[in-house]
């Protein structure tokens, strides 16, 4: 008789066929992929929030890579614009450049070749002047980077084509005559010479479509013979370029064939290094020379902020999956009961994370490309002064790197929640989840590592500051940045120990406002690990924002002080070859933007040891009203001279010593007074200067501006007023304004980049509150049942969100101030005294925005908590 043996099963086991031997029990093979997809559909809303976080981070990476491509291409195009449509550049040492040009022209495959030469010219008509770079008209128009807008190209000596900007500034057009001013040496032995004015005729007006000569203010085109006469000979040993156009047969695609490269390199007769390169190769080489080989500085700089965004996104993803695991506690328990293994649940969570990471990262790449392309469409509306490509270049790196990074970050962030999903036994999982405590979640090793990293990091920061203040800025910066990173890691790892105590301190303050606030304060302490992780996300973003704003504020203050020392006034008017006309004082004082003026006189004085000292003198009261740093003049009295420490060392004198100076007048003893202002060194009172040299020259006019006036406009007004006098007008105030504008623009960019991390952190706050709502459904229902109103429940979650955000913001502000100050001391000490300031406005804005963000993040969780009635919520458990 045949019997049938039933195999034991743990769920869906089948029965062995008749006559078959008994088989070992098999665990149910749960369809992981199908189950995961079903769970993702059920949790679409929560996953969308997490996906947005990773999408923002990967879009950030994609935009950064695209921006790097655009900047690189733009840099190369700007450099290559001077070479027009050249196919190849032959670079020689410049020793026998004429023979090299002829040799290149005679090489097979070369249809045209021109030396890349220029001469700096001063053009004027006796009343107005303009400086420009002069270039020779090439034999082949394909090597001309400029475009003719009117007239013709120069064909005879004495003819020039001028840029449209210079034509407008000088008020000249086609057919007008103008002078070229240049220095001509008359005695080779002594170096003596004279300035001569050579008349030329304007035959054309040009424009520079690719800004090839924007740096030099435009380019004047003349014949090759004129440029050779007006310009200086290339210095032997320095790079000298010959641009060449090749025949189609000499090209392989867009590049010269190797045979042509070899032929061109062999044709060069000059000694020293020489090479035949494409325009792009030469542009890359020049770019590396200008940046010290640091072509990736911008890319690394911005990718750092992308890494911060992804780090914060990782924290948000981890919290999101904790929310999902908490939501599915009962489902996971039932799956374990019907045979699902721990490995299956672990793989299910990771598969969900992988799918989310891939989809969100792909979305981030698409969003990043759209943002970059939109920026290229909008950029031409602004006069940014550089040529930009019309479309972005999507390379494999632009797609693969964000995709890989986003997916990897999502998977890593999901590891801990996936592990938590497998740790609870099937029956135990049916009970409400217990709240983790600090002792459970934080070990002794964690505490020791956190303490060592924090203390060691700050010690390294202190070392960096010490090195920076002792002229070892490079080593100091390296130590400060490394120490700051190590200490921040230590602080982040240790947040689970001390951050709940800070939350408790702030909670005790708000708890006095009512029962809802007391409950909110208590809720922030129920799961310290999760609260710490969420506050840490904000802490990172706020710390970096405050570090940059604090450092920028210190740089701005320090730069102002340094500029005041170097250029003690707002406007300086001086003559390049003699005295300033007497009418200049009244003319400058008549400009509306000018507040006060001072007349400066100068003379050369001789010291007893034969040294000469250049002295300047002015009425002291006029100087006090004009200079920006009036206290620097406190020591300037009759019988004294102001000298910097460096000048005192050169003259081998000390403060308080007496110098007997002699000019064309009588000898005058002057007591040395030390000054830190380079712009005020060598100053004496006007009475002393008159004694030393009764014929002291009226050399400069200094002017201060009306407060809050636009410095650039004021400088233009003074330049316009003095345009007929042939004097030089410079504006340190405009330099200060430009410096501050650069700082503000860079700071705005950095803060904008870091704000992405803050936006992602807000999503994390919302997820944390959602998890808190899930864990406290019975508690919330009980509170509702005993009389807690809907508005009070909303208020409790709002206070909880603002507490978490507030703790992260406050701690981030404190850390940001410390890092900003230490960074400023390290980097700026080389400029002198560093002004450490607190950017109160920025500080207040960051704090308010963070608290409002916490409030906004509580809206969705509060809506979820109020959906179910108290009876339903109690019955659900």
C-alpha positions in Angstrom: 0.0 0.0 0.0 1.3 3.3 -1.0 1.1 6.2 1.4 1.3 9.9 0.8 3.7 12.0 3.0 2.8 15.6 3.6 5.7 17.9 3.9 5.5 20.3 6.8 5.2 23.9 5.6 5.3 27.3 7.0 2.7 28.7 4.9 2.1 27.7 1.4 3.8 24.4 1.3 2.4 21.8 -1.1 2.0 18.0 -0.9 4.5 15.6 -2.3 3.4 13.6 -5.3 2.2 10.0 -4.6 5.0 7.6 -4.2 7.6 10.4 -3.7 9.9 10.5 -0.7 9.5 13.2 1.9 11.3 16.5 1.1 12.8 19.0 3.5 10.5 21.8 4.4 10.8 24.9 2.1 10.3 28.5 3.1 7.7 30.4 1.1 9.4 32.2 -1.7 7.7 35.6 -1.4 7.6 37.5 -4.8 9.8 40.3 -3.6 9.7 42.5 -6.7 5.9 42.3 -7.1 5.4 43.0 -3.4 7.9 45.9 -3.5 6.1 47.5 -6.4 2.8 47.2 -4.6 4.2 48.8 -1.4 5.6 51.6 -3.5 2.2 52.4 -5.0 0.7 52.4 -1.5 3.4 54.8 -0.2 3.5 57.0 -3.3 3.0 60.2 -1.3 5.7 59.5 1.2 8.1 58.3 -1.4 7.4 61.4 -3.5 8.7 63.6 -0.6 11.9 61.5 -0.3 12.3 61.4 -4.1 12.1 65.2 -4.2 15.0 65.4 -1.8 17.2 63.1 -3.9 16.0 64.8 -7.1 17.1 68.2 -5.8 20.5 66.8 -4.8 21.1 65.0 -8.2 19.9 68.0 -10.1 22.5 70.0 -8.2 25.2 67.6 -9.3 24.0 67.6 -12.9 23.9 71.4 -13.0 27.4 71.6 -11.5 28.8 69.3 -14.2 27.0 71.2 -17.0 28.2 74.5 -15.5 31.8 73.1 -15.5 31.4 72.2 -19.2 30.0 75.6 -20.0 32.7 77.5 -18.1 35.4 75.4 -19.7 34.0 75.9 -23.2 33.5 79.6 -22.6 37.0 80.0 -21.2 38.5 78.3 -24.2 36.3 80.2 -26.7 37.3 83.6 -25.1 41.0 82.8 -25.3 40.6 81.3 -28.8 38.6 84.3 -30.1 41.9 86.2 -30.9 42.9 83.4 -33.3 39.7 83.8 -35.4 39.3 80.8 -37.8 42.8 79.5 -37.5 43.2 75.7 -37.8 46.6 75.4 -36.1 48.9 77.5 -33.9 52.6 77.2 -34.1 54.2 78.3 -30.9 57.9 79.3 -31.0 60.4 80.9 -28.6 60.2 84.2 -30.5 64.0 84.6 -31.2 63.7 84.3 -35.0 60.0 84.9 -35.4 60.2 86.5 -38.9 61.9 83.4 -40.3 59.5 81.2 -38.5 56.5 83.0 -40.0 57.9 82.6 -43.5 58.7 78.9 -42.8 55.2 78.2 -41.7 53.8 80.0 -44.8 55.9 77.8 -47.0 54.8 74.5 -45.4 52.7 72.2 -47.6 49.0 72.4 -46.7 49.2 75.9 -45.2 47.1 78.5 -47.1 47.7 81.5 -44.8 49.7 82.3 -41.7 50.1 85.4 -39.6 52.1 86.3 -36.5 49.9 87.0 -33.5 51.4 90.4 -32.5 50.0 93.6 -30.9 51.1 97.0 -29.7 49.6 99.1 -26.9 48.5 102.5 -28.2 47.4 105.8 -26.8 44.9 107.6 -29.1 43.7 111.1 -28.7 42.9 114.5 -30.2 44.4 116.7 -27.6 41.3 116.9 -25.5 40.3 113.3 -25.0 42.3 110.1 -24.9 41.8 106.3 -25.0 44.2 103.3 -24.6 43.7 100.3 -26.8 45.6 97.3 -28.2 46.8 97.6 -31.8 46.8 94.5 -34.1 47.9 94.1 -37.7 45.4 93.4 -40.5 46.0 89.8 -41.7 46.6 88.9 -45.3 43.7 86.4 -45.0 40.4 87.7 -43.5 39.8 84.3 -41.9 42.4 85.3 -39.4 40.7 88.6 -38.5 38.7 88.2 -35.2 37.0 91.6 -35.6 34.1 92.6 -37.8 33.9 95.8 -39.9 30.8 97.8 -39.3 31.6 100.8 -41.5 34.4 102.0 -43.8 37.2 99.7 -44.9 40.1 97.9 -43.5 43.5 99.7 -43.4 45.5 99.1 -46.6 48.2 101.9 -46.3 50.4 103.1 -43.6 48.9 105.8 -41.4 45.4 104.2 -41.7 43.6 102.6 -38.8 40.2 101.0 -38.0 39.0 101.8 -34.5 36.5 99.9 -32.2 33.0 101.3 -32.0 33.4 102.1 -28.3 36.6 104.1 -28.8 35.1 105.9 -31.8 32.1 106.9 -29.7 34.3 108.0 -26.7 36.6 110.1 -28.9 33.8 111.4 -31.1 35.5 110.3 -34.4 34.2 108.6 -37.5 35.4 107.4 -40.9 37.6 110.0 -42.5 38.6 111.8 -39.3 42.2 112.2 -38.2 43.5 111.4 -34.8 46.9 111.1 -33.1 48.8 108.1 -31.9 50.9 109.0 -28.8 54.0 106.9 -28.2 57.3 107.1 -26.5 60.3 107.3 -28.8 63.8 106.7 -27.4 66.3 109.3 -28.5 69.4 108.1 -26.7 70.1 104.4 -26.4 72.8 104.8 -23.8 70.9 107.0 -21.3 67.5 105.7 -22.2 66.2 109.2 -22.7 63.3 109.8 -25.1 60.3 111.9 -25.8 56.6 111.5 -26.4 55.6 112.0 -30.0 52.2 112.4 -31.6 51.8 110.7 -35.0 48.7 111.6 -37.0 46.7 108.7 -38.5 43.4 108.6 -40.4 40.4 106.6 -39.3 39.2 104.5 -42.3 36.9 102.0 -40.6 34.9 101.2 -37.4 34.9 97.7 -36.0 33.1 95.6 -33.4 34.4 92.7 -31.4 31.6 90.1 -31.5 33.4 87.5 -29.3 35.0 90.0 -26.9 38.5 88.9 -28.0 40.0 92.2 -26.8 37.6 93.1 -24.1 40.3 92.9 -21.4 42.4 95.6 -23.2 39.4 97.8 -24.0 39.3 97.0 -27.7 41.7 96.6 -30.6 42.8 99.1 -33.2 43.6 97.6 -36.6 46.5 99.0 -38.6 48.9 97.7 -41.3 51.5 95.1 -40.4 54.2 97.7 -41.0 52.7 100.2 -38.6 52.2 97.6 -35.8 55.8 96.4 -36.2 57.0 100.0 -35.8 54.7 100.8 -32.9 55.1 97.6 -31.0 58.0 96.1 -29.1 60.0 93.1 -30.4 59.0 89.8 -28.9 61.2 88.8 -26.0 63.5 85.9 -26.9 62.5 82.8 -24.9 58.9 83.8 -24.5 56.1 82.1 -26.4 55.3 83.6 -29.8 52.3 82.4 -31.8 51.8 82.0 -35.5 48.2 81.4 -36.5 47.7 79.3 -39.7 44.8 78.3 -41.9 45.1 74.9 -43.5 43.9 73.4 -46.8 41.1 70.8 -46.5 43.5 68.1 -47.5 45.6 68.9 -44.5 42.7 68.4 -42.1 41.4 65.2 -40.5 38.0 66.3 -39.4 38.5 69.6 -37.6 42.1 68.9 -36.6 45.3 69.0 -38.6 46.8 65.7 -39.7 49.8 64.3 -37.8 51.9 64.8 -41.0 51.1 68.5 -41.1 51.8 68.9 -37.3 55.2 67.2 -37.8 55.9 69.3 -40.9 55.1 72.6 -39.1 57.2 71.6 -36.0 60.1 70.8 -38.3 59.8 74.1 -40.2 60.5 76.2 -37.1 64.0 77.5 -37.1 64.0 79.2 -33.6 65.9 77.6 -30.8 64.0 76.5 -27.7 60.7 74.9 -27.3 58.1 74.9 -30.1 54.9 73.0 -31.0 52.1 72.8 -33.5 48.7 72.8 -31.7 45.1 73.2 -32.4 43.4 76.3 -31.1 41.6 74.3 -28.4 44.9 72.7 -27.2 46.5 76.2 -27.0 43.5 77.6 -25.2 43.7 74.8 -22.7 47.4 75.5 -22.2 46.9 79.2 -21.7 44.0 78.6 -19.4 46.1 76.3 -17.2 48.9 78.9 -17.1 46.5 81.6 -16.0 44.9 79.5 -13.3 48.1 77.8 -12.2 46.8 74.5 -13.6 43.7 74.6 -11.3 41.1 74.2 -14.0 38.9 72.2 -11.7 38.7 74.7 -8.9 35.2 75.9 -9.7 34.0 72.3 -10.3 35.3 71.1 -7.1 34.0 74.2 -5.3 30.5 73.7 -6.4 30.6 69.9 -6.2 31.4 70.4 -2.5 28.0 72.0 -2.1 26.4 69.3 -4.1 27.9 66.8 -1.7 26.4 68.7 1.2 23.0 68.6 -0.5 23.3 64.9 -1.1 24.4 64.3 2.5 21.4 66.1 3.8 19.2 64.3 1.3 20.7 61.0 2.6 19.5 61.9 6.1 16.1 62.7 4.8 16.0 59.4 2.9 16.9 57.5 6.1 14.2 59.2 8.0 11.7 58.6 5.2 12.3 54.9 5.2 12.1 54.8 9.0 8.6 56.3 8.5 7.7 53.7 5.9 9.0 50.8 8.1 7.0 52.2 11.0 3.9 52.5 8.8 4.3 48.9 7.7 5.0 47.3 11.1 1.8 45.3 11.2 2.2 44.3 7.5 5.8 43.2 8.0 4.8 41.2 11.0 2.1 39.4 9.0 4.6 38.7 6.2 7.0 37.2 8.7 4.2 35.0 10.0 3.3 33.6 6.6 6.8 32.7 5.8 8.7 35.8 4.6 12.3 35.6 5.6 14.4 38.4 7.0 16.5 38.5 3.8 13.4 38.9 1.7 12.2 41.9 3.7 15.8 43.3 3.7 16.0 43.0 -0.1 12.5 44.4 -0.5 13.4 47.6 1.3 16.7 48.0 -0.6 14.9 47.2 -3.9 12.4 50.0 -3.1 15.3 52.3 -2.3 17.1 51.4 -5.5 14.0 52.0 -7.7 13.4 55.3 -5.9 17.0 56.3 -6.3 17.1 55.5 -10.0 13.8 57.3 -10.8 14.6 60.3 -8.6 18.1 60.6 -10.0 16.9 60.4 -13.6 14.4 63.1 -12.7 17.2 65.1 -11.2 19.3 64.8 -14.4 16.4 66.0 -16.5 15.7 68.9 -14.1 19.4 69.8 -14.0 19.6 69.9 -17.8 16.5 72.0 -18.1 17.8 74.4 -15.5 21.1 74.7 -17.3 19.5 75.2 -20.7 17.2 77.8 -19.3 20.2 79.7 -17.8 21.8 79.7 -21.3 18.6 81.1 -22.8 18.4 83.8 -20.2 22.1 84.7 -19.9 22.2 86.7 -23.2 19.6 89.1 -21.8 22.4 90.3 -19.4 25.6 91.9 -20.5 28.0 89.4 -18.9 30.8 90.1 -21.3 31.7 86.6 -22.4 30.4 84.4 -25.3 28.2 81.5 -24.2 27.2 78.4 -26.1 23.6 78.2 -27.3 22.9 74.8 -25.9 24.3 72.6 -23.1 26.6 69.7 -24.0 25.2 66.5 -22.5 28.2 64.1 -21.9 28.0 60.6 -20.5 29.4 62.0 -17.2 26.5 64.4 -16.9 24.0 61.5 -16.9 25.9 58.7 -15.3 27.6 60.5 -12.3 24.3 62.0 -10.9 22.5 58.7 -11.5 25.2 56.7 -9.8 25.6 59.1 -6.9 21.9 59.6 -6.3 21.2 55.8 -6.3 24.1 55.1 -4.1 23.2 57.7 -1.5 19.6 56.4 -1.5 20.7 52.8 -1.0 23.2 53.7 1.8 20.5 55.8 3.5 18.1 52.8 3.4 20.5 50.3 4.9 19.6 51.1 8.6 15.8 51.1 8.0 16.0 47.9 6.0 18.0 46.3 8.9 15.4 47.5 11.4 12.6 45.9 9.3 14.2 42.5 9.9 15.1 42.8 13.6 11.7 42.2 15.3 10.3 38.7 15.7 7.0 38.0 13.9 4.8 38.0 17.0 6.6 40.9 18.7 6.2 42.9 15.6 2.4 42.9 16.1 2.9 45.0 19.3 3.4 48.8 19.1 7.0 49.7 18.4 9.0 50.8 21.4 10.8 54.1 21.3 14.5 54.1 21.1 16.5 55.7 23.8 19.8 57.4 23.9 21.4 54.5 25.7 20.1 52.0 23.1 21.0 54.1 20.1 24.4 55.5 21.2 27.3 53.4 22.3 30.5 54.2 24.3 32.6 53.9 21.2 30.5 56.5 19.4 30.9 58.9 22.3 34.7 58.5 22.4 35.1 58.9 18.7 32.8 62.0 18.7 34.8 63.6 21.6 38.2 62.9 20.0 37.1 64.2 16.5 35.6 67.3 18.0 38.5 68.2 20.3 41.1 67.2 17.7 39.4 69.1 14.9 39.2 72.3 16.9 42.8 71.9 18.0 43.7 71.7 14.3 41.6 74.8 13.6 43.5 76.6 16.3 46.8 75.5 14.7 45.6 76.8 11.3 44.7 80.2 12.8 48.1 80.4 14.4 49.9 79.5 11.1 47.7 82.0 9.2 48.5 84.8 11.6 52.2 84.0 11.2 52.4 84.4 7.4 52.0 80.6 6.6 48.6 81.1 5.0 48.6 78.1 2.7 49.4 75.6 5.5 47.1 77.5 7.9 44.1 77.3 5.5 44.7 73.6 4.9 44.8 73.0 8.7 41.8 75.1 9.3 39.6 73.5 6.6 40.7 70.0 7.6 40.2 70.7 11.3 36.8 72.3 10.6 35.6 69.2 8.7 36.9 66.8 11.3 35.3 68.8 14.2 32.0 69.1 12.3 31.9 65.3 11.7 32.6 64.8 15.5 29.8 67.2 16.4 27.3 65.5 14.0 28.2 62.0 15.3 27.8 63.2 18.9 24.5 65.0 18.4 22.5 62.1 19.8 24.1 62.8 23.2 23.9 66.5 23.6 21.4 67.8 21.1 18.3 66.4 23.0 19.6 68.4 26.0 19.6 71.5 24.0 16.1 70.7 22.7 15.0 70.1 26.3 16.4 73.6 27.3 14.5 75.3 24.5 11.5 73.1 25.2 11.4 74.2 28.8 11.1 77.8 27.6 8.2 77.2 25.2 6.5 74.7 27.6 5.3 77.6 29.7 2.9 78.7 26.9 0.4 75.8 27.4 -0.2 72.1 27.5 0.2 71.7 23.7 3.7 73.2 23.9 4.6 71.0 26.9 3.6 67.9 24.9 5.6 69.1 21.9 8.7 69.6 24.0 8.3 66.1 25.5 7.8 64.6 22.0 11.2 65.9 20.8 12.9 63.8 23.5 10.9 60.6 22.9 13.2 59.4 20.1 16.5 61.3 20.4 18.2 59.5 17.5 15.5 60.5 15.0 15.2 64.1 16.4 19.0 64.5 16.3 19.2 63.2 12.7 16.6 65.6 11.5 18.0 68.6 13.4 21.5 67.7 12.1 20.2 68.1 8.5 19.4 71.7 9.2 22.5 72.1 11.4 24.7 71.3 8.4 23.0 73.7 6.0 22.8 76.6 8.5 26.4 76.0 9.7 27.7 76.4 6.2 25.5 79.3 5.3 26.6 81.2 8.5 30.3 80.2 7.9 30.2 81.9 4.5 28.2 85.0 5.5 30.4 85.5 8.6 33.6 85.0 6.5 32.3 87.4 3.9 31.4 90.0 6.4 34.9 89.8 7.9 36.4 90.0 4.4 34.3 93.0 3.6 35.4 94.9 6.7 39.0 93.9 6.4 39.1 94.9 2.7 37.6 98.3 3.6 40.4 98.8 6.2 43.1 97.6 3.8 41.8 99.8 1.0 41.7 102.8 3.4 45.4 102.1 4.2 46.4 101.7 0.5 44.0 104.3 -1.0 43.1 106.7 1.8 40.6 108.7 -0.3 37.7 108.1 -2.6 38.9 110.0 -5.7 42.5 110.8 -6.8 43.3 113.3 -9.6 46.9 113.5 -10.8 48.9 114.4 -13.9 50.9 111.8 -15.7 53.6 114.2 -16.9 53.6 117.4 -14.7 51.5 119.5 -12.4 47.7 119.5 -12.1 46.1 122.6 -13.6 45.1 125.2 -10.8 41.5 125.1 -12.0 41.2 121.4 -11.1 40.3 122.1 -7.5 37.3 124.3 -8.3 36.2 122.0 -11.1 36.3 118.9 -8.9 34.6 120.6 -6.0 31.8 121.6 -8.3 30.8 118.0 -9.0 27.6 117.2 -7.1 28.9 113.9 -5.7 32.1 115.4 -4.2 32.0 116.4 -0.6 35.5 117.8 0.2 38.7 118.3 -1.7 42.4 118.7 -0.7 45.3 120.1 -2.7 48.5 118.0 -2.5 52.0 119.3 -3.3 55.1 117.2 -3.7 58.9 117.5 -3.7 62.0 115.4 -3.6 64.1 115.9 -0.5 67.7 114.8 0.2 68.8 113.1 3.5 72.3 113.5 5.0 73.4 110.1 3.8 72.6 110.9 0.2 69.2 109.1 0.2 66.2 110.8 -1.4 62.8 110.9 0.2 59.6 111.7 -1.8 57.5 114.1 0.3 53.9 115.1 -0.1 52.3 118.0 1.8 48.8 119.4 2.2 46.8 121.4 4.7 46.2 119.0 7.6 42.5 120.1 8.1 41.7 119.6 4.5 43.3 116.2 4.7 41.2 115.3 7.8 38.0 116.2 5.9 39.0 114.2 2.9 40.7 110.9 3.9 38.6 107.9 5.0 40.8 107.1 8.0 41.1 110.5 9.8 42.8 109.0 13.0 45.8 108.0 10.8 46.6 111.7 10.6 46.7 112.2 14.4 50.5 112.3 14.5 50.8 114.7 11.6 51.9 118.0 13.2 54.4 120.7 12.2 57.9 119.3 12.3 56.8 115.6 11.7 56.8 113.2 8.8 54.6 110.1 8.4 56.5 106.9 7.4 55.4 103.3 7.3 57.3 100.6 9.1 58.7 99.3 5.8 60.0 102.7 4.8 61.5 103.2 8.2 63.5 100.0 7.8 64.7 101.1 4.4 65.9 104.4 5.9 67.2 102.7 9.0 65.3 105.0 11.4 62.8 104.4 14.2 59.8 106.2 15.4 60.8 109.4 17.2 64.1 109.7 15.3 64.8 113.1 13.6 65.5 113.3 9.9 67.3 116.4 8.5 65.9 116.9 5.0 67.0 119.4 2.4 65.4 120.6 -0.7 65.8 123.7 -2.8 65.0 125.7 0.3 66.4 125.4 3.8 67.1 122.2 5.8 64.3 121.2 8.1 64.4 118.6 10.9 61.4 116.2 10.9 60.4 113.8 13.6 59.5 110.4 12.3 55.9 109.3 13.1 54.8 105.7 12.3 51.7 105.2 10.1 50.0 102.0 8.9 48.5 103.7 5.9 50.7 103.1 2.8 48.8 106.0 1.0 49.9 108.5 3.7 53.6 107.6 3.9 56.0 110.6 3.3 53.4 113.2 4.3 54.3 116.4 6.0 52.5 119.6 6.8 52.2 122.1 3.9 54.2 124.7 5.9 57.1 122.3 6.3 57.0 121.3 2.6 57.1 125.0 1.6 60.2 125.5 3.7 61.9 122.4 2.2 60.9 123.4 -1.4 59.3 126.7 -2.0 58.4 125.6 -5.5 56.8 122.3 -4.6 54.7 121.0 -7.5 50.9 120.9 -7.3 50.7 117.2 -8.0 47.3 115.8 -6.9 43.8 116.6 -5.8 42.1 114.3 -3.3 38.4 114.2 -3.0 35.9 112.5 -0.7 32.4 111.6 -1.9 29.0 112.4 -0.5 27.8 109.5 1.7 25.7 106.8 0.0 26.5 108.1 -3.5 27.2 105.5 -6.2 31.0 105.4 -6.4 31.2 104.4 -10.1 28.8 107.1 -11.2 30.7 109.7 -9.1 34.0 108.6 -10.6 32.5 109.0 -14.1 31.2 112.5 -13.2 34.7 113.6 -12.1 36.3 112.0 -15.2 33.9 113.8 -17.4 34.5 117.1 -15.6 38.3 116.7 -16.0 38.2 115.2 -19.5 39.6 118.4 -21.1 42.7 118.7 -18.7 44.6 115.6 -19.7 44.8 114.3 -16.1 44.4 110.8 -14.7 41.4 110.2 -12.5 41.3 107.1 -10.3 38.6 106.0 -7.9 39.6 103.8 -4.9 36.0 104.2 -3.8 34.9 102.5 -7.1 37.4 99.7 -6.5 35.9 99.2 -3.0 32.4 99.1 -4.5 33.5 96.6 -7.1 35.2 94.5 -4.4 32.1 94.5 -2.3 30.0 93.7 -5.4 32.2 90.7 -6.1 31.8 89.5 -2.5 28.1 90.0 -2.5 27.6 88.1 -5.8 29.8 85.2 -4.7 28.1 85.2 -1.3 24.7 85.2 -3.0 25.7 82.2 -5.2 27.1 80.3 -2.2 24.1 81.0 0.0 21.8 80.0 -2.9 23.7 76.7 -3.3 23.5 76.0 0.4 19.8 77.0 0.5 19.2 73.8 -1.5 20.4 71.8 1.5 18.1 73.7 3.8 15.1 73.0 1.5 16.0 69.3 1.6 16.3 69.5 5.4 12.8 70.9 5.6 11.5 67.8 3.9 13.4 65.8 6.6 11.6 67.7 9.4 8.2 66.9 7.7 9.1 63.2 7.6 10.2 63.2 11.2 6.9 64.7 12.3 5.1 62.2 10.2 6.9 59.3 11.9 6.1 60.8 15.2 2.4 61.0 14.3 2.4 57.3 13.2 4.0 56.2 16.5 1.6 58.3 18.6 -1.7 57.5 16.9 -3.1 55.9 20.1 -1.7 58.8 22.2 -3.1 61.4 19.9 -6.5 59.6 19.9 -6.5 59.5 23.7 -5.6 63.2 23.9 -8.5 64.0 21.5 -10.8 61.8 23.5 -10.1 63.7 26.8 -10.6 67.1 25.2 -7.6 68.1 23.2 -9.0 70.1 20.3 -7.9 70.0 16.7 -6.3 73.4 16.9 -4.3 72.3 20.0 -3.1 69.1 18.2 -2.0 71.3 15.2 -0.3 73.6 17.6 1.5 70.7 19.3 2.9 69.5 16.0 3.8 73.0 14.9 5.7 73.7 18.1 7.5 70.3 17.7 8.5 71.2 14.1 9.7 74.7 15.1 11.7 73.2 18.1 13.5 70.7 15.9 14.2 73.4 13.3 15.1 76.0 15.9 17.6 73.7 17.6 19.3 72.9 14.3 19.3 76.6 13.3 20.7 77.9 16.7 23.5 75.4 16.8 24.3 75.9 13.2 24.5 79.7 13.7 26.9 79.2 16.7 29.1 76.8 14.7 29.0 79.0 11.6 30.2 82.0 13.6 33.1 80.0 15.0 34.1 78.6 11.7 33.6 81.9 9.9 35.8 83.8 12.3 38.6 81.2 12.4 38.6 81.0 8.6 38.8 84.8 8.4 41.6 85.0 10.9 43.5 82.4 8.9 43.0 83.7 5.4 42.9 87.4 6.0 45.6 88.0 8.6 48.1 88.5 5.8 46.3 91.7 4.9 46.8 93.1 8.4 44.3 93.3 11.3 41.1 91.3 10.7 37.8 92.8 11.6 35.6 90.1 13.1 31.9 91.0 12.9 28.6 89.4 13.5 26.3 89.6 10.5 23.2 90.2 12.6 20.8 90.7 9.6 21.9 87.4 8.0 21.7 85.7 11.4 18.2 86.9 12.0 17.0 85.9 8.5 18.5 82.4 8.8 16.9 81.8 12.2 13.4 83.1 11.1 13.5 81.1 7.8 14.4 77.9 9.7 11.6 78.4 12.2 9.1 79.2 9.5 10.3 76.1 7.6 9.7 74.0 10.7 6.2 75.4 11.0 5.4 74.7 7.3 6.8 71.2 7.7 4.2 70.5 10.4 1.2 71.1 8.1 1.1 67.7 6.3 1.6 65.6 9.4 -1.0 67.6 11.3 -3.5 67.0 8.5 -2.7 63.3 8.7 -3.1 63.2 12.5 -6.6 64.8 12.2 -8.0 62.6 9.5 -9.1 59.7 11.8 -11.6 60.2 14.6 -10.5 59.4 18.2 -12.6 56.2 18.4 -11.2 54.9 15.0 -7.6 55.6 16.1 -8.1 53.8 19.4 -9.7 50.9 17.7 -6.9 50.6 15.2 -4.5 49.4 17.8 
